[in-house]
Amino acid sequence: MLAENIQTDTFHRVVDGLKSDGWDCVDEYAGMDAWIDYGMLKFERNGIALVLEWTNWDEGSVDGPDDIVEALAQRYGFR
């Protein structure tokens, strides 16, 4: 499931929450425009992967298993 158009402040709360909940950040986009125009983080835990992306135009997104993304949406108030 892909949740899109997540406001930037909410996106940052999701990232912080995943780290607090024990998700491991296994990849991060490191291009010259990282976190200026585009950012990407890949988290893994117990064989489950989540990809979080952020752009200057569309703000944040979370892609992963339906149940995990739905739980995050409920917890942080995005669709």
N, C-alpha and C positions, 0 to 999 in steps of 0.2 A: 504494500500500500504506500502511496506517495501522498504526503500532506504538503501543500505548498502555501506560499504567501504568508508565512509566519513572521510576525513583526520582529524586528531585530532584537529588541530587549527580551522578548519571549524566547527567541532562538538562543540567546546567551544563557538564559535560565535553564533551558533544556540541556545545553552542553554541560553546564555546571552540575546539574542534577544527575546526568549520566555518569559523570566522573565520581560524584559522591556515592552513587549506587553501585560502584564497582565495575563499571564498563571500562574496558581498556581501549585507549585511543591507539589504533594500530597503523594509521596513515593520516597524513595531513598534507594538503596542497601547499607547495612551497615555491610557487612561481613568483616572478617579480611583482605581480599585482595581488599577491596573497593578502586577503582581508581588506583590500582597497576596493577592487572590483569583484573579486571572486574568492571564496574560501570553501574548503571541503575537509571534513573530518570523517574518518571511518572508525566506528566503535565495534568491538566484539565482546561477547560474554557468553559462555556456555555454548559455543558453536553458532551463535546467532549474530548476524551482522546488521548494523544500521549505518546508513550513509546520510550525513547531514551536509547540505550545501547552502551557501549564502551568496547572493549577488547584490550588487549595489542597486539593481533595478527591481528585482522581484522579492528581495529579502530572503527569508529562510525556507528550507524544505527538509523533511525527514522522510527517508525511504527505508522500508524494512517490512518485517512480517506484520500482517494486519493487526493482530492482537496487541503487539508491542506499540505500534504507532497509535492505535486507538487509545491505549492506556495513557500514553504520553499526551495525546490531545486532550483527554479528559483532565489529566493532572495539571496541565499548563494552560488550558483554555483556548486551544486553537482547533481548527477543523481539518 
